[in-house]
Amino acid sequence: MPNVDLVPLASTSQVERTPSREDGIPADLEEDLRAFGCKLIHEAGILLKQKQIAVATAQILFQRFWYTTSMKQFGIGDIGMGALYLASKLEECPLRIRDLINIYDLLLQRTSHILSSPKTKDTFKYAPMSYFGNTFYDLKDALVVAEMQILKRLGFNVHVLLPYGTLINYLRVLGLTSRKDACAKAWGYLNDALQTPVYALYAVPTIVSAAILLASRQLDISLPSAPPHCWWDLFDAPWEDVWSVCGYVMRLYRERVPEERMRVLRLVGKKDVRAWLEENAVVQS
């Protein structure tokens, strides 16, 4: 098992003032854009029948990237596409560029359809790209640039430690492997956490402990929680960090008004983000 210390985590200064926030993007909007970018990666992975390990790796690389670069400089759609392409190579299940571009074109067209008719229930119909048009070549250029920028800005440090094996070990230690509902819930929380920055902020034992905590509380499973016999101490997971990870995950489920959802859909590209910043005349603090 790789040493957890080898996994790159964001520094305190990067967390307090991300490049996007330095450019005037509010923290809640940045969080929503990160989540939507990861959702696009997840949907593309399903449509491409890509392995889960590659999709999870792509989402973690995507989250790390935004601690080095602003969303004003690169679009979440382009970087998500580049992250999935790079992760597929890292996990030795490479994708064809044309397949990946076609899928992302479909997802982006669907997003545009939702924006154009938010109150109607018109059926979305995908219009394939023309072989003689510029769309494919523009997306291909964006994909190549995105992959290069991820490698460059992460300093080629693309090692990712996935949490699934750790979860199984922890459930075994806690005697929960016989509870299929608990295993499924905790596994689901780990997957949902991929849409948050926690994998770039906390060590895997802390994230896994948070997933088990959420699952046990939802299913009303009693675990030793009174000092000095707290179950998370078995895994060297500080309570404050475990609780913080839980907060990140639970914020994914908060109810959003339609205006908030539409705002995120409009800001997939860097040009859209720049236009939004200009329209809102965001004052940098």
C-alpha positions as CSV (number, residue, x, y, z in Angstrom):
1,M,0.0,0.0,0.0
2,P,1.4,3.4,-1.0
3,N,2.5,5.8,1.8
4,V,-0.3,8.2,2.4
5,D,2.3,11.0,2.9
6,L,3.1,10.6,-0.8
7,V,-0.3,11.8,-1.8
8,P,-0.3,15.5,-2.6
9,L,-2.7,17.6,-0.6
10,A,-3.5,21.3,-0.9
11,S,-1.6,23.7,1.4
12,T,-3.4,25.9,3.9
13,S,-2.9,29.0,1.8
14,Q,-4.3,27.2,-1.3
15,V,-7.4,26.2,0.6
16,E,-8.0,29.7,2.1
17,R,-7.5,31.6,-1.1
18,T,-7.9,29.4,-4.2
19,P,-6.9,31.0,-7.6
20,S,-10.6,31.1,-8.6
21,R,-11.5,33.1,-5.4
22,E,-8.5,35.4,-6.1
23,D,-10.1,36.2,-9.4
24,G,-13.4,37.0,-7.8
25,I,-15.4,33.8,-8.1
26,P,-17.5,33.2,-4.9
27,A,-16.6,30.1,-2.8
28,D,-20.1,28.6,-3.1
29,L,-20.1,29.1,-6.9
30,E,-16.6,27.5,-7.2
31,E,-17.8,24.6,-5.1
32,D,-20.8,24.1,-7.4
33,L,-18.7,24.3,-10.5
34,R,-16.3,21.7,-9.2
35,A,-19.2,19.4,-8.4
36,F,-20.7,19.9,-11.9
37,G,-17.4,19.3,-13.6
38,C,-17.0,16.0,-11.7
39,K,-20.6,15.1,-12.6
40,L,-19.8,15.5,-16.3
41,I,-16.7,13.3,-15.8
42,H,-18.9,10.6,-14.1
43,E,-21.6,10.7,-16.8
44,A,-19.0,10.6,-19.6
45,G,-17.4,7.6,-17.8
46,I,-20.7,5.7,-17.7
47,L,-21.5,6.4,-21.4
48,L,-18.0,5.3,-22.4
49,K,-18.3,2.2,-20.2
50,Q,-15.0,3.2,-18.6
51,K,-13.6,1.6,-15.4
52,Q,-14.6,3.1,-12.1
53,I,-11.0,3.5,-11.0
54,A,-10.2,5.7,-14.0
55,V,-13.3,7.8,-13.5
56,A,-12.5,8.3,-9.8
57,T,-8.9,9.1,-10.6
58,A,-10.0,11.7,-13.1
59,Q,-12.3,13.4,-10.6
60,I,-9.5,13.6,-8.0
61,L,-7.1,15.1,-10.6
62,F,-9.8,17.5,-11.6
63,Q,-10.3,18.7,-8.0
64,R,-6.5,19.1,-7.4
65,F,-6.1,21.2,-10.6
66,W,-8.3,24.0,-9.2
67,Y,-5.9,24.6,-6.3
68,T,-3.3,25.6,-8.8
69,T,-5.3,27.4,-11.5
70,S,-8.4,29.7,-11.8
71,M,-11.6,28.8,-13.5
72,K,-11.2,32.1,-15.3
73,Q,-8.2,30.6,-17.2
74,F,-9.6,27.2,-18.1
75,G,-13.2,25.8,-18.4
76,I,-14.5,23.0,-16.3
77,G,-15.7,21.2,-19.4
78,D,-12.2,21.2,-21.1
79,I,-10.3,20.3,-17.9
80,G,-12.8,17.5,-17.1
81,M,-12.3,16.0,-20.5
82,G,-8.5,16.2,-20.2
83,A,-8.6,14.7,-16.7
84,L,-10.6,11.7,-17.9
85,Y,-8.3,11.2,-20.8
86,L,-5.2,11.4,-18.6
87,A,-6.7,9.2,-15.9
88,S,-7.6,6.5,-18.5
89,K,-3.9,6.3,-19.5
90,L,-2.7,6.2,-15.9
91,E,-5.1,3.3,-15.1
92,E,-4.1,1.5,-18.3
93,C,-7.6,1.6,-19.9
94,P,-7.1,4.3,-22.6
95,L,-9.9,5.9,-24.5
96,R,-10.1,6.8,-28.1
97,I,-9.9,10.6,-28.5
98,R,-12.9,10.7,-30.9
99,D,-15.1,8.7,-28.6
100,L,-14.3,11.0,-25.6
101,I,-14.9,14.1,-27.7
102,N,-18.2,12.8,-29.1
103,I,-19.5,12.0,-25.6
104,Y,-18.4,15.4,-24.2
105,D,-20.1,17.1,-27.2
106,L,-23.3,15.2,-26.4
107,L,-23.1,16.3,-22.7
108,L,-22.4,19.9,-23.6
109,Q,-25.2,19.9,-26.2
110,R,-27.6,18.6,-23.5
111,T,-26.5,21.4,-21.2
112,S,-27.2,24.0,-23.9
113,H,-30.6,22.4,-24.5
114,I,-31.5,22.7,-20.8
115,L,-30.4,26.4,-20.8
116,S,-32.4,27.1,-23.9
117,S,-35.6,25.6,-22.6
118,P,-35.5,25.4,-18.8
119,K,-39.3,25.5,-18.3
120,T,-40.3,23.1,-21.1
121,K,-40.0,19.4,-21.3
122,D,-38.8,19.1,-24.9
123,T,-37.0,15.9,-25.6
124,F,-33.3,16.4,-26.2
125,K,-32.0,15.2,-29.5
126,Y,-28.3,14.9,-30.1
127,A,-27.0,16.4,-33.4
128,P,-23.7,14.6,-34.3
129,M,-20.7,16.8,-35.3
130,S,-20.0,17.3,-38.9
131,Y,-16.9,15.6,-40.2
132,F,-16.1,18.7,-42.1
133,G,-16.8,21.2,-39.3
134,N,-14.5,22.8,-36.8
135,T,-16.2,21.6,-33.6
136,F,-14.3,18.3,-33.5
137,Y,-10.9,19.9,-34.0
138,D,-11.6,22.7,-31.5
139,L,-12.5,20.1,-28.9
140,K,-9.5,18.0,-29.8
141,D,-7.2,21.0,-29.3
142,A,-8.9,21.8,-26.0
143,L,-8.4,18.2,-24.9
144,V,-4.7,18.1,-25.7
145,V,-4.1,21.5,-24.0
146,A,-6.1,20.4,-20.9
147,E,-4.1,17.2,-20.5
148,M,-0.9,19.1,-20.9
149,Q,-1.9,21.8,-18.4
150,I,-3.0,19.2,-15.7
151,L,0.4,17.6,-16.0
152,K,2.3,20.9,-16.0
153,R,0.4,22.5,-13.1
154,L,0.4,19.4,-10.9
155,G,4.2,19.0,-11.5
156,F,3.5,15.6,-13.1
157,N,2.6,14.4,-9.6
158,V,-0.5,12.4,-10.6
159,H,-0.4,9.7,-8.0
160,V,-3.9,8.9,-6.7
161,L,-4.8,6.7,-3.7
162,L,-8.3,5.4,-4.1
163,P,-10.3,4.7,-0.9
164,Y,-12.2,1.5,-1.7
165,G,-9.7,-1.0,-0.4
166,T,-9.4,1.0,2.8
167,L,-13.1,1.1,3.2
168,I,-13.4,-2.7,3.0
169,N,-10.6,-3.1,5.6
170,Y,-12.2,-0.6,8.0
171,L,-15.7,-2.2,7.7
172,R,-14.1,-5.6,8.5
173,V,-12.4,-4.1,11.6
174,L,-15.7,-2.6,12.8
175,G,-17.6,-5.9,12.1
176,L,-19.9,-4.3,9.5
177,T,-19.1,-6.4,6.5
178,S,-22.2,-8.5,7.1
179,R,-24.4,-5.3,6.9
180,K,-24.8,-5.0,3.1
181,D,-26.8,-1.8,3.5
182,A,-24.0,-0.2,5.5
183,C,-21.4,-1.2,3.0
184,A,-23.4,0.1,0.1
185,K,-24.2,3.4,1.9
186,A,-20.5,4.0,2.8
187,W,-19.4,3.1,-0.7
188,G,-21.9,5.6,-2.1
189,Y,-20.7,8.4,0.2
190,L,-17.1,7.8,-1.0
191,N,-18.3,8.1,-4.6
192,D,-20.3,11.2,-3.8
193,A,-17.3,12.7,-2.1
194,L,-15.5,12.6,-5.4
195,Q,-17.6,15.7,-6.4
196,T,-16.1,17.6,-3.5
197,P,-12.5,18.8,-2.9
198,V,-12.0,16.4,0.1
199,Y,-9.6,14.0,-1.8
200,A,-7.3,17.0,-2.3
201,L,-7.6,18.1,1.3
202,Y,-7.6,15.1,3.6
203,A,-5.9,11.7,3.8
204,V,-7.9,8.6,2.7
205,P,-8.4,7.2,6.3
206,T,-10.2,10.4,7.3
207,I,-12.4,10.4,4.2
208,V,-13.3,6.7,4.7
209,S,-14.0,7.3,8.4
210,A,-16.4,10.1,7.3
211,A,-18.2,7.8,4.9
212,I,-18.6,5.2,7.6
213,L,-19.9,7.8,10.1
214,L,-22.5,9.1,7.7
215,A,-23.6,5.6,6.8
216,S,-23.8,4.5,10.5
217,R,-25.8,7.5,11.5
218,Q,-28.3,7.2,8.6
219,L,-28.8,3.5,9.3
220,D,-28.8,4.0,13.1
221,I,-25.9,1.7,13.7
222,S,-24.2,2.0,17.1
223,L,-20.4,2.3,17.1
224,P,-18.1,3.2,20.1
225,S,-18.1,7.0,20.1
226,A,-17.3,7.9,23.7
227,P,-13.7,9.0,24.6
228,P,-11.3,7.4,25.0
229,H,-12.8,4.5,22.9
230,C,-13.8,6.3,19.7
231,W,-13.8,4.1,16.7
232,W,-12.3,6.7,14.4
233,D,-9.2,6.8,16.6
234,L,-8.4,3.3,15.4
235,F,-7.7,4.7,12.0
236,D,-5.8,7.9,13.1
237,A,-8.6,10.1,11.8
238,P,-9.0,13.4,13.7
239,W,-12.6,14.0,14.7
240,E,-12.5,17.6,13.4
241,D,-11.3,16.5,10.0
242,V,-13.9,13.7,9.8
243,W,-16.7,16.1,10.7
244,S,-15.4,18.6,8.1
245,V,-15.5,15.9,5.4
246,C,-19.0,15.1,6.4
247,G,-19.9,18.7,5.9
248,Y,-18.5,18.8,2.4
249,V,-20.5,15.7,1.4
250,M,-23.7,16.9,3.0
251,R,-23.5,20.2,1.2
252,L,-23.9,18.3,-2.1
253,Y,-27.4,17.4,-1.1
254,R,-28.6,20.9,-0.2
255,E,-31.6,22.2,-2.1
256,R,-30.7,24.7,-4.8
257,V,-33.1,27.2,-6.3
258,P,-33.5,27.1,-10.1
259,E,-31.4,30.2,-10.6
260,E,-28.4,28.6,-8.9
261,R,-28.7,25.5,-11.0
262,M,-29.0,27.5,-14.2
263,R,-26.0,29.7,-13.2
264,V,-23.7,26.7,-12.9
265,L,-24.9,25.3,-16.3
266,R,-24.0,28.7,-17.9
267,L,-20.4,28.7,-16.7
268,V,-19.0,25.5,-18.2
269,G,-16.5,27.4,-20.4
270,K,-13.8,30.0,-19.4
271,K,-15.3,32.6,-21.7
272,D,-18.6,32.2,-19.8
273,V,-16.9,32.6,-16.5
274,R,-15.1,35.8,-17.6
275,A,-18.3,37.2,-19.0
276,W,-20.1,36.5,-15.7
277,L,-17.3,38.2,-13.7
278,E,-17.6,41.3,-15.9
279,E,-21.4,41.4,-15.7
280,N,-21.4,41.0,-11.9
281,A,-18.5,43.5,-11.5
282,V,-17.1,41.3,-8.7
283,V,-14.7,43.3,-6.5
284,Q,-11.7,41.3,-5.5
285,S,-11.0,41.5,-1.8
